[in-house]
Each structure stands twice: as C-alpha cells, then as structure tokens.
C-alpha cells in the first residue's frame, strides 16, 4: 500500500493514545470516547441545541462528567451534500467559526483544566486560535486538502492531528455521485498518501479516520465499517465516527437521526471489534456503559462489583 506512515509517526501516535488511556488507569480497550460538541445552528443531529456560550460550556462539562475522554468542539457543520442532506451545510467564515468555538473552549478549560479538547476545523487560523485557548488536538475532516497550512499548525504545536478521508468543503461533491472501484482499497490508498505528506511536513502524531458517511453512500459506509480491520495496515490508531449517521437510518428502514441510538451502538461495537482506538459520538453515557461491559466480558475473572450476588 503506498504512503505508509513513518515508523516514528506510528510510535508517537500510539504513545499518545496510550498516555490518554492511562489517565483513566486503563489500557486502550475499550476505545477512547470522543464526545461531539457542536456550536453550530445547522448540524444534522443536535443543531441549535446549544445556541449560547453558556449552554455550550454546560453541555461540554456534562459530556466530560459522563465519561468522555476527549471533547471535539466544532463551529462549522460538516453535513455533506447528497439526497439525505440536500445541498449540505453552508460555508462559515473563519472569524465566525472562531467566535463560536473559542469562548466555549475557554469556559470548559476554566472549569475543568485537565480536559482534552479537539478542535474540529479545516482552517489553520481557527486551529491556531483554538490551541491558544487550550485545545490539544486538531480534527481535520479535509485531510489538509482545504488548506495544507494546517499541518504547519499541528507540527508547530506538536499535537495529535486527526486526518479524515472524504470531506473537502471547497469541492462540495454530492455523496450520490462518488463511485469507488474498491472503497476499502481506494480510501486506504488515499489516507496513506495524505499521512505520508502530513508526516513529511512535521506532523508527528496522526490518527486516521476513514470518514464513514463522508463521500460515501450507505452501502460504502457499511462496507468500510465491516472491513475496518483492513485499515490497520496504515499502522496508525483509527478513529471511527458513525454516530447517528444516515447509513444507520437507511439500514433501519429510513428512521431519523433521533431514532438511531441503538443502531449507533451496534455500529460502535463493530468498530471496536475491528480495532478502532477512538470512537467519536454524540451519546457519551450509553457508550461508556456499553464499553464497560464490552471490556469486562473480555477479561477473566469477570470484574463484578463487591457484594454483587450472582444468580
């Protein structure tokens, strides 16, 4: 596979994942939980639910209290164009995005100084502002295609960089018009090339995200999830974001995002079984409980609570 990650990048990336897991006194099974905190009025699931700085801070602290290892704060919806979402989300100027996310990040850090915050952005200037406010991860859904200067920002700060396949806001290609010869091989090859390029620009810690639901129809998204183990060839930790996405709705007969929680949990289980190191999701508490049992049932003896009576 072309574009394999350098050995040092692989090592540094896994060290970071392990160090974050060790903060909770555990290994990386179950996977780390990344809670989604949207400060946007138009996200596909929780749009407008947190339309003030105070509400955003409160929701972020709630996700942390429920067990999120990472908060992913975003100020621009990445809803893609296609028949499920129409024309997709409108572009947001950098200054507007900064105005949405920075007060929320600062408020969360002030209340919970040890919080691990990721900034979900494709713009270098937004990433820089978020890092100054306390963010320590960049989540770039364009894999640097929107602006490769974001790699310099990640390299200079020496922080983890999440590199995703499939969403370049500048191109706006409808999901329905994208055809793959082999979706797993095509996405793997793309990720490998972008990883190699980002590493050559000094990014030392990289997380790979195959981009479920982005530039992929329902069938392709399901296939990526089922064959996620193939992406371990990249050598890097994998992030999966399948939370309440349209492919789950399609598989359940067309249900809306509000009715996709149980389908989401099933998708997250498959992701974990296939090697995901980080799961990005809206519903932290159900996922934390699920993965506690997921991990416990893989251990021997089973870790029952003191005083629990079997039977």
C-alpha positions in Angstrom: 0.0 0.0 0.0 1.5 3.4 -1.0 2.2 6.1 1.6 2.8 4.1 4.7 3.3 6.2 7.8 6.9 6.6 9.0 7.9 4.4 12.0 8.4 7.4 14.3 4.9 8.7 13.4 3.4 5.3 14.2 5.2 5.1 17.5 4.4 8.7 18.6 0.7 8.3 17.6 0.3 5.1 19.7 2.2 6.6 22.6 -0.3 9.5 22.7 -3.3 7.2 22.6 -1.9 5.0 25.4 -1.0 8.0 27.5 -4.5 9.3 27.3 -6.0 6.0 28.2 -3.6 5.7 31.2 -5.0 8.9 32.6 -8.1 6.8 33.4 -6.0 3.9 34.7 -6.9 1.5 31.8 -5.5 0.2 28.6 -7.0 1.2 25.2 -9.7 -1.5 25.5 -12.4 -0.2 25.5 -11.7 2.5 22.9 -11.3 6.1 23.9 -14.6 8.1 23.8 -14.7 11.4 21.9 -17.8 13.4 22.7 -19.2 15.7 20.0 -19.9 19.3 21.0 -21.3 21.3 18.1 -21.6 25.1 18.5 -23.4 25.3 15.1 -27.0 26.1 14.3 -27.2 23.5 11.4 -25.6 20.2 12.4 -27.6 17.2 11.2 -28.5 15.9 14.7 -28.1 18.4 17.5 -28.5 21.7 15.6 -29.4 24.7 17.7 -29.5 22.8 21.0 -26.6 24.8 22.4 -27.0 28.2 20.9 -25.3 30.2 23.6 -21.8 30.1 25.1 -23.1 29.1 28.5 -25.1 26.2 27.0 -22.1 25.0 25.1 -19.9 25.1 28.2 -22.6 23.3 30.2 -23.0 20.6 27.6 -19.3 20.1 27.3 -18.9 19.7 31.1 -21.8 17.3 31.0 -20.1 15.1 28.4 -16.9 15.1 30.4 -18.9 14.1 33.6 -20.5 11.2 31.6 -17.1 9.8 30.8 -15.8 11.4 27.6 -12.0 11.1 27.2 -12.0 13.9 24.5 -14.3 16.7 23.6 -14.5 17.5 19.9 -15.6 21.1 19.6 -16.8 22.3 16.2 -18.1 25.6 14.8 -18.9 24.6 11.3 -21.2 21.8 10.3 -19.7 19.2 8.1 -23.0 17.9 6.8 -22.2 16.7 3.3 -24.3 17.3 0.2 -26.4 14.5 -1.1 -30.0 13.2 -1.1 -30.0 12.8 2.7 -28.9 16.3 3.5 -29.7 18.3 0.3 -27.1 20.9 -0.5 -25.2 20.2 2.7 -24.0 22.7 5.2 -23.1 26.3 4.2 -19.6 27.6 4.5 -18.7 29.5 7.6 -16.1 32.3 7.6 -13.0 31.8 9.9 -13.9 34.7 12.2 -17.4 33.4 12.7 -16.1 29.9 13.5 -13.6 31.4 16.0 -16.4 33.4 17.6 -18.4 30.2 18.1 -15.8 27.9 19.5 -13.2 29.9 21.4 -15.4 31.2 24.3 -16.7 27.6 24.7 -13.2 26.1 24.8 -12.0 28.7 27.2 -15.0 28.2 29.5 -14.6 24.4 29.6 -10.8 24.7 30.3 -11.5 27.2 33.1 -14.0 24.9 34.8 -12.1 21.6 34.0 -8.4 22.4 33.4 -7.4 18.8 32.6 -9.9 18.5 29.8 -8.7 17.1 26.5 -10.2 19.2 23.7 -10.1 18.7 20.0 -10.9 21.4 17.5 -13.0 20.2 14.6 -11.9 22.5 11.8 -10.3 22.6 8.3 -9.0 26.2 8.8 -5.4 26.8 10.1 -6.4 30.2 11.7 -9.2 28.5 13.6 -6.9 25.7 14.7 -4.3 28.2 16.0 -6.9 30.2 17.9 -8.3 27.0 19.5 -4.8 25.8 20.5 -4.2 29.2 22.2 -7.5 28.7 24.0 -6.5 25.2 25.3 -7.3 22.7 22.5 -4.6 20.0 22.2 -5.9 18.0 19.1 -6.8 19.1 15.6 -9.6 17.1 13.8 -9.4 18.0 10.1 -12.1 16.4 8.0 -10.4 17.5 4.8 -7.1 15.7 5.5 -5.3 19.0 4.7 -6.9 19.4 1.3 -8.8 22.6 2.3 -5.5 24.2 3.4 -2.3 22.3 4.0 -1.1 25.1 6.2 -3.0 23.3 9.0 -0.2 20.8 9.0 2.3 23.5 10.0 0.0 24.5 12.9 -0.2 20.9 14.1 3.6 20.4 13.7 4.5 23.6 15.5 2.2 22.8 18.4 3.4 19.2 18.3 -0.2 17.9 18.9 -2.2 15.0 17.5 -3.7 15.5 14.1 -6.8 13.6 13.0 -6.8 13.1 9.2 -10.0 12.0 7.6 -11.0 10.8 4.2 -13.8 12.3 2.3 -14.8 15.9 3.1 -13.3 18.9 1.4 -15.7 21.8 1.9 -14.2 23.5 -1.2 -15.3 20.7 -3.5 -18.8 20.0 -2.4 -19.3 16.8 -4.4 -22.7 15.1 -3.6 -22.3 11.7 -1.9 -24.5 10.1 -4.5 -22.1 11.0 -7.4 -19.0 9.4 -5.9 -18.2 5.9 -7.2 -15.3 3.6 -6.0 -13.7 0.7 -7.7 -12.9 -0.8 -4.3 -13.9 1.5 -1.5 -11.6 0.0 1.2 -8.6 0.0 -1.1 -9.3 3.4 -2.5 -9.8 5.0 0.9 -6.7 3.2 2.3 -4.6 4.4 -0.5 -5.8 8.0 -0.2 -5.2 8.0 3.6 -1.7 6.5 3.2 -0.7 9.3 0.8 -2.1 12.1 2.9 -0.5 10.6 6.0 2.9 10.4 4.3 2.5 14.0 3.2 1.5 15.3 6.6 4.3 13.5 8.3 6.8 15.0 5.8 5.6 18.4 6.9 6.5 17.7 10.5 3.2 16.2 12.0 4.4 13.6 14.4 1.2 12.2 15.9 -1.5 11.2 13.4 -4.9 9.5 13.9 -6.5 8.1 10.7 -10.3 8.3 10.1 -11.8 6.5 7.1 -14.7 9.1 7.1 -17.8 7.0 7.4 -20.7 8.9 5.9 -18.4 11.3 4.0 -18.1 10.9 0.3 -19.7 7.5 0.7 -23.2 6.2 0.3 -24.9 3.9 2.8 -23.5 0.7 1.3 -19.9 2.0 1.1 -20.1 3.3 4.7 -21.3 -0.1 5.9 -18.6 -1.8 4.0 -15.9 0.4 5.4 -17.1 -0.3 9.0 -17.3 -4.1 8.3 -13.8 -4.1 6.8 -12.3 -1.6 9.3 -9.5 -4.1 10.2 -8.0 -3.6 6.8 -7.1 0.0 7.7 -4.8 -1.3 10.4 -2.3 -1.7 7.6 -1.7 2.0 7.9 -0.1 1.3 11.3 -1.8 4.3 13.0 -4.6 4.5 15.6 -8.0 4.6 13.9 -10.9 6.9 14.7 -14.5 6.0 13.8 -17.4 8.4 13.7 -20.6 6.6 12.9 -22.9 8.3 15.4 -26.5 8.5 14.2 -25.4 8.7 10.5 -27.6 8.3 7.5 -26.3 4.8 6.7 -27.7 3.6 10.0 -31.0 5.2 9.2 -31.1 3.5 5.9 -30.4 0.1 7.4 -33.2 0.7 9.9 -35.7 1.5 7.2 -35.3 5.3 6.9 -35.6 6.3 10.6 -34.5 9.9 11.5 -31.3 10.7 13.5 -33.3 10.9 16.7 -34.1 7.2 16.4 -30.7 5.9 15.6 -29.1 5.4 19.0 -29.3 1.6 19.2 -28.1 1.2 15.6 -25.3 3.5 16.5 -24.3 1.4 19.5 -24.2 -1.7 17.2 -22.0 0.1 14.7 -19.7 1.2 17.5 -19.4 -2.4 18.7 -18.3 -3.5 15.2 -15.8 -0.6 15.1 -14.3 -1.6 18.4 -14.1 -5.3 17.5 -12.3 -4.3 14.3 -9.7 -2.2 16.0 -10.9 1.4 16.5 -8.9 3.2 19.1 -11.2 6.2 19.3 -15.0 6.4 18.8 -16.5 9.8 18.0 -20.1 10.1 19.1 -23.0 12.2 20.4 -24.3 10.0 23.2 -21.5 9.5 25.7 -23.2 7.9 28.7 -24.7 5.0 26.7 -21.4 4.4 25.0 -19.4 4.4 28.3 -21.8 1.9 29.8 -21.7 -0.3 26.7 -17.9 -0.3 26.5 -17.5 -1.1 30.2 -19.4 -4.3 29.7 -17.7 -4.9 26.3 -14.3 -4.7 28.1 -15.4 -6.6 31.2 -16.7 -9.6 29.2 -13.2 -10.0 27.6 -11.5 -10.3 31.0 -11.1 -13.2 33.4 -12.2 -13.4 36.1 -15.3 -11.2 35.4 -14.9 -7.9 37.4 -18.2 -8.0 39.4 -18.8 -5.2 41.9 -18.0 -6.1 45.5 -21.2 -7.6 47.2 -22.9 -8.4 43.8 -24.8 -11.6 44.2 -24.7 -13.9 41.2 -27.8 -15.7 40.1 
